[in-house]
């Protein structure tokens, strides 16, 4: 079952149970929000075939009011759009799209153009493939993906866009594979507020153990050159509970590439070391000189990490009485799982409530539940899959956090609730309207230290 079919099934079951499926304070974009995934590829530009305002709303929500991340080379105000009107609804928008693509090629320079469709064009049945094909035949680096909002959210759109680029641009390959080269499929660009810094840290630690890395998105990516080299990679790495799995399976079928699924995004020395050793073994680099080099990197990183932690313990020992004991996480499945493992295993905090908000496909939900039930040897926690903020906030109000003020890892939507509960808030996901984010990371060795600074600066400030 595909992601789209699964999400349709979830929606249908909600209707059968008498739910309205209305969502208050949304926590993701619609499928065409994958324009931000395109914008995350250096020198790639999305072209949107949608109604007026659709592209702007996706950018403002997913990028601007989410860490104020900016538009980059091809996002934001750069994105061309047909701004489809009643005329396109009645007569179709193929002619308008053809005109827009031609004008875009005259005005904008890019290594890759990706046409994304909105609800109007998909509903009226515009044959976008027929519009794009003549440009492809002329050698224009352009692909298309049908991303009407009814197909799912921007997680769904992201998978549709990556597959379109692989099939229409990267194309067939029957050459040799490069040992030690890995394609990374992980965080959703822009939707994850800290994706740029996180992907930078992921690439750094993988290179530290001797791998070459196609990170594919963000400032550390080589852009189109990396995408073209996808088939040459020894294997694919899916880092997170589910996003990227469908892409990895498609690459396995298309190129015969194996993939490693690491469901937990590593935060802190313990998780990161275990993650790197698992990757080493899968890559066949766990012997001889390669293993020695990798272990030296891990040892050096851990020594540095724990030196900072040693200094931090003075603060922790002095202020333990004023620090939170229980926490709640309201985030997409990738961050919710990673944060919960770090907070329990590294800091000894007690999970109060864990809520996953990205509407994962039904077939992966039991696997996600299993990960939370095995957070630690002696700690197990249940989770809620919920998208509606009204319901989320009511569940947090009903949670018993004990006699100490809780700390909530959530979004801007939880700020007022944190005050109501007399707790503190750390914004870790969309929307994060009180954070300005440039290169901050929360994963790996360096990101974990930054996260610790953020957590305890927040709690000390809240108690002042």
C-alpha positions in Angstrom: 0.0 0.0 0.0 1.4 3.4 -0.9 1.6 6.4 1.4 -1.3 8.1 -0.4 -3.6 5.0 -0.2 -2.7 4.6 3.5 -3.6 8.2 4.3 -6.9 7.9 2.4 -7.6 4.8 4.5 -6.9 6.7 7.7 -9.2 9.6 6.7 -12.0 7.1 5.7 -11.8 5.4 9.1 -12.2 8.8 10.8 -15.3 9.5 8.8 -16.7 6.1 9.6 -16.2 6.8 13.3 -18.2 10.0 13.1 -15.2 12.4 13.1 -15.3 15.6 11.1 -11.6 15.5 10.2 -11.4 19.2 10.6 -8.0 20.3 12.0 -7.4 23.3 14.2 -3.9 24.9 14.0 -2.4 22.7 11.3 1.0 21.2 11.7 2.0 20.5 8.1 1.5 21.8 4.6 -0.4 20.3 1.7 1.2 18.1 -0.9 2.4 21.0 -3.1 4.4 22.1 -0.1 7.0 19.8 -1.5 8.0 22.9 -3.5 10.1 23.6 -0.4 11.9 20.2 -1.0 12.8 21.4 -4.5 14.0 24.7 -3.1 16.2 22.8 -0.7 18.2 21.4 -3.6 21.0 23.9 -4.6 20.2 25.6 -7.9 16.8 23.9 -8.3 13.6 25.9 -8.9 10.0 24.7 -8.4 7.4 25.8 -10.9 3.9 25.7 -9.5 0.7 25.1 -11.5 -1.9 26.0 -8.9 -4.3 28.7 -7.8 -3.2 32.2 -6.8 -1.7 32.3 -3.3 -1.1 28.6 -2.9 2.7 28.7 -3.4 3.1 31.9 -1.3 1.1 30.3 1.6 3.2 27.2 1.5 6.4 29.2 1.7 5.2 31.6 4.4 4.0 28.7 6.6 6.8 26.1 6.1 9.7 28.5 5.8 9.0 32.0 7.0 6.9 31.5 10.1 9.0 28.4 10.9 12.3 29.6 12.1 12.4 32.4 9.5 14.5 30.2 7.3 14.3 32.3 4.1 13.6 31.3 0.5 17.0 30.4 -0.7 18.0 30.4 -4.4 14.8 29.0 -5.8 12.1 29.4 -3.1 10.1 32.2 -1.7 9.3 35.1 -4.1 11.3 33.4 -6.8 8.8 30.5 -7.4 7.0 30.9 -10.8 3.2 30.1 -10.7 0.4 30.0 -13.2 -1.9 31.5 -10.6 -4.7 29.5 -12.2 -8.1 31.3 -12.4 -11.7 30.5 -13.5 -10.5 30.4 -17.1 -8.1 27.5 -16.4 -10.8 25.7 -14.5 -13.2 26.0 -17.5 -10.8 25.6 -20.4 -7.8 23.8 -18.7 -4.4 25.3 -17.8 -2.1 23.4 -20.2 -1.6 26.4 -22.5 -1.0 28.7 -19.5 1.6 26.3 -18.0 3.4 26.0 -21.4 3.7 29.8 -21.5 4.9 29.9 -17.9 7.6 27.3 -18.4 8.9 29.1 -21.5 9.0 32.4 -19.7 10.7 30.9 -16.7 13.5 29.4 -18.9 14.2 32.9 -20.3 14.3 34.7 -16.9 15.7 32.2 -14.4 18.8 30.0 -14.4 18.7 26.6 -12.7 20.2 23.2 -12.9 16.8 21.6 -12.4 13.2 22.8 -12.7 10.4 20.8 -11.1 6.7 21.4 -12.0 4.3 20.8 -9.2 0.6 20.8 -9.6 -2.1 22.0 -7.2 -5.7 21.0 -6.6 -7.1 23.0 -9.6 -5.0 21.4 -12.3 -5.3 17.9 -10.8 -9.1 18.2 -10.5 -9.6 19.5 -14.0 -7.3 16.8 -15.4 -4.5 18.9 -17.0 -2.1 16.6 -18.7 1.0 18.1 -17.2 3.3 15.3 -18.5 2.4 16.2 -22.1 3.2 19.8 -21.4 6.6 19.0 -19.8 7.7 16.3 -22.3 8.5 18.6 -25.2 10.8 20.6 -23.0 12.5 17.4 -21.8 13.0 16.4 -25.4 14.8 19.6 -26.0 17.2 18.8 -23.2 15.7 21.1 -20.6 16.4 19.7 -17.1 12.8 19.6 -16.0 10.5 17.1 -14.4 6.9 17.1 -13.0 5.1 15.7 -10.0 1.3 15.7 -9.5 1.0 17.1 -6.0 -2.6 18.3 -5.6 -3.5 18.9 -2.0 -6.0 16.0 -1.8 -3.2 13.6 -2.4 -1.8 14.1 1.1 0.4 16.5 3.1 3.9 17.8 2.3 5.4 14.5 3.5 3.5 12.7 0.7 4.5 15.5 -1.7 8.2 15.1 -0.8 8.2 11.4 -1.7 6.3 12.2 -5.0 8.9 14.8 -5.9 12.0 12.7 -5.1 10.6 9.8 -7.2 9.8 12.2 -10.1 13.4 13.5 -10.1 14.8 9.9 -9.9 12.7 8.6 -12.7 12.6 11.5 -15.0 16.0 13.2 -14.5 18.4 10.7 -12.9 17.2 7.9 -15.2 18.5 4.4 -15.8 22.0 3.3 -14.7 23.8 0.0 -15.2 27.4 1.0 -14.2 29.5 0.2 -11.2 28.8 1.2 -7.7 31.2 3.3 -5.6 32.0 1.5 -2.3 31.5 3.8 0.7 29.2 6.2 -1.1 25.8 6.5 0.6 22.6 8.4 -0.2 20.9 9.8 2.9 17.1 10.1 3.1 16.0 11.8 6.3 14.5 15.0 7.5 11.8 16.9 5.6 13.5 20.1 4.4 12.0 23.4 5.7 9.2 21.5 7.6 11.8 20.4 10.1 12.9 23.8 11.4 16.5 22.6 12.0 17.0 20.5 8.9 19.9 22.5 7.5 22.0 22.2 10.6 20.9 18.6 11.3 21.8 17.4 7.7 25.2 19.2 8.0 25.9 17.2 11.3 24.7 14.0 9.8 27.0 14.4 6.8 29.9 15.3 9.1 29.7 12.3 11.3 29.2 9.9 8.4 32.2 11.3 6.6 34.0 11.1 10.0 33.8 7.3 9.8 35.1 7.1 6.3 32.0 7.4 4.0 31.3 9.6 1.1 27.8 11.2 1.5 25.1 12.3 -0.9 23.2 14.5 1.5 21.0 15.7 -1.4 19.4 18.7 0.3 20.7 21.8 1.9 23.9 23.9 1.9 26.1 20.8 2.2 24.7 19.2 -1.0 26.4 19.5 -4.3 23.0 19.8 -5.9 22.2 18.2 -9.2 25.6 16.4 -9.4 24.7 14.5 -6.2 21.3 13.5 -7.5 22.9 12.3 -10.8 25.2 10.1 -8.7 22.4 8.5 -6.7 22.6 5.2 -8.7 26.3 4.9 -8.1 26.0 4.7 -4.3 26.8 1.5 -2.5 23.6 1.8 -0.4 20.8 4.1 0.7 20.4 5.2 4.4 16.9 6.0 5.6 17.3 7.9 8.9 14.0 8.3 10.7 10.9 6.2 11.4 9.3 6.2 7.9 10.0 9.2 5.6 12.2 8.1 2.8 11.3 4.4 3.1 9.2 4.5 0.0 12.0 6.2 -1.9 14.6 3.6 -0.7 12.3 0.8 -1.8 11.9 2.3 -5.2 15.7 2.7 -5.6 16.1 -0.9 -4.5 13.7 -2.0 -7.3 15.1 0.4 -9.9 18.8 0.0 -9.4 19.1 -3.0 -7.1 20.5 -0.8 -4.3 20.2 -2.2 -0.8 19.1 0.2 2.0 19.7 0.5 5.7 16.7 1.7 7.8 17.8 3.4 11.0 14.5 4.6 12.6 16.0 6.7 15.4 17.6 10.0 14.5 20.7 10.0 16.8 21.0 12.7 19.5 23.9 12.5 22.0 27.0 10.3 22.2 25.3 7.0 23.1 22.8 7.1 20.2 25.3 8.5 17.7 28.0 6.0 18.5 25.6 3.1 18.2 24.2 4.5 14.9 27.6 5.0 13.4 28.7 1.4 14.3 25.5 0.0 12.7 26.2 2.0 9.5 29.9 0.8 9.5 28.8 -2.9 9.7 26.2 -2.5 6.9 28.8 -0.7 4.7 31.3 -3.5 5.3 33.8 -1.0 6.8 34.0 -2.7 10.2 37.4 -4.4 9.7 41.0 -3.5 9.6 42.2 0.1 8.9 38.7 1.3 8.0 37.4 0.2 11.4 40.3 1.7 13.2 39.8 5.1 11.6 36.1 5.1 12.4 36.6 4.1 16.0 39.2 6.8 16.4 36.7 9.4 15.2 34.0 8.1 17.5 36.4 8.1 20.5 37.5 11.6 19.7 34.0 12.9 19.4 32.8 11.1 22.6 35.8 12.5 24.6 35.0 16.0 23.5 31.3 15.5 24.1 31.6 14.1 27.6 34.1 16.9 28.6 31.3 19.4 27.9 28.9 17.2 29.8 31.3 17.0 32.8 31.3 20.8 33.0 27.5 20.8 32.6 27.1 18.6 35.7 28.1 21.4 38.0 25.0 23.3 36.9 22.8 20.3 37.0 23.9 19.4 40.6 23.2 22.9 41.8 19.9 23.6 40.2 18.3 20.1 40.1 15.5 21.2 42.5 14.3 23.8 40.0 14.5 21.7 36.8 11.6 19.7 35.3 11.2 16.0 35.9 8.6 15.2 33.3 8.2 16.2 29.7 5.8 16.1 26.8 6.8 16.0 23.1 4.5 17.2 20.4 6.3 16.7 17.1 6.6 14.8 13.9 7.5 11.1 14.4 11.2 11.6 13.6 11.8 14.3 16.2 9.3 12.9 18.7 11.2 9.6 18.8 14.7 11.0 18.8 14.0 13.6 21.5 12.2 11.1 23.8 15.1 8.7 23.6 17.6 11.4 24.4 15.6 13.0 27.2 15.1 9.6 28.9 18.5 8.0 28.4 20.7 11.1 28.6 18.9 13.3 31.1 16.8 10.8 33.1 13.6 12.8 32.5 10.2 11.0 32.7 8.0 10.9 29.6 4.6 12.4 30.4 2.9 12.5 27.0 4.2 11.8 23.5 2.1 13.0 20.5 3.1 12.3 16.9 1.6 14.9 14.4 2.8 14.1 10.9 0.0 11.6 10.0 2.3 8.6 9.3 1.0 5.9 7.0 -1.1 3.3 8.8 1.2 0.4 8.0 4.2 2.0 9.8 2.4 3.1 13.0 2.9 -0.2 14.8 6.6 0.0 14.2 6.6 3.6 15.6 4.7 2.4 18.6 7.2 -0.4 19.2 10.1 2.1 19.2 8.4 4.2 21.9 7.7 1.1 24.0 11.4 0.3 23.9 12.7 3.8 24.8 15.0 2.3 27.5 15.6 -1.0 29.2 13.2 0.0 32.0 11.1 2.7 30.3 8.2 2.2 28.0 5.7 4.8 26.8 2.6 4.9 24.6 2.0 7.6 22.0 -0.9 9.3 20.4 -1.2 10.0 16.7 -3.0 13.3 16.5 -3.1 16.3 14.2 -5.7 18.5 15.7 -4.4 21.1 18.2 -7.6 21.3 20.1 -7.4 17.6 20.9 -3.7 17.7 21.5 -4.0 20.5 24.0 -6.8 18.8 25.8 -4.6 15.6 26.2 -1.8 17.7 27.6 -4.2 19.3 30.1 -5.3 15.8 31.2 -1.7 14.6 31.7 -0.4 14.3 35.2 3.1 16.0 35.3 3.6 15.7 39.1 4.4 18.5 41.4 7.1 20.1 39.2 6.5 22.3 36.2 6.7 20.3 33.0 8.7 21.1 29.9 7.0 20.8 26.6 8.8 20.2 23.4 6.4 21.4 20.8 5.6 24.3 18.5 4.3 27.8 18.6 0.8 26.4 19.1 1.8 25.1 22.5 3.2 28.4 23.9 0.0 29.6 25.6 -0.7 26.1 26.9 2.8 25.9 28.5 2.0 29.1 30.4 -1.4 27.7 31.4 0.4 24.6 32.8 3.1 26.8 34.4 5.7 25.0 32.4 8.3 25.9 29.8 8.3 25.4 26.1 11.1 24.5 23.6 9.9 24.9 20.0 11.2 21.9 18.0 9.0 21.8 15.0 6.5 23.5 12.6 5.5 26.1 13.3 8.3 27.7 15.2 7.5 31.4 15.1 9.6 32.4 18.1 12.9 30.9 16.8 15.3 32.4 14.3 17.2 29.4 12.8 20.3 29.7 10.6 22.5 26.6 11.0 21.4 25.3 14.4 21.4 21.5 14.8 20.0 19.2 17.5 21.3 15.8 16.2 24.6 14.0 16.5 27.3 15.0 19.0 27.4 18.8 18.4 23.7 19.1 18.0 23.0 17.4 21.4 25.1 20.0 23.2 23.2 22.8 21.5 19.9 21.1 22.5 21.1 20.9 26.2 21.9 24.6 26.1 18.5 25.4 24.7 16.6 23.2 27.2 18.2 24.6 30.3 18.5 28.2 29.2 14.7 27.9 28.7 14.0 26.4 32.1 16.2 28.7 34.0 14.7 31.7 32.2 11.2 30.4 33.0 11.9 30.1 36.7 13.5 33.6 36.9 
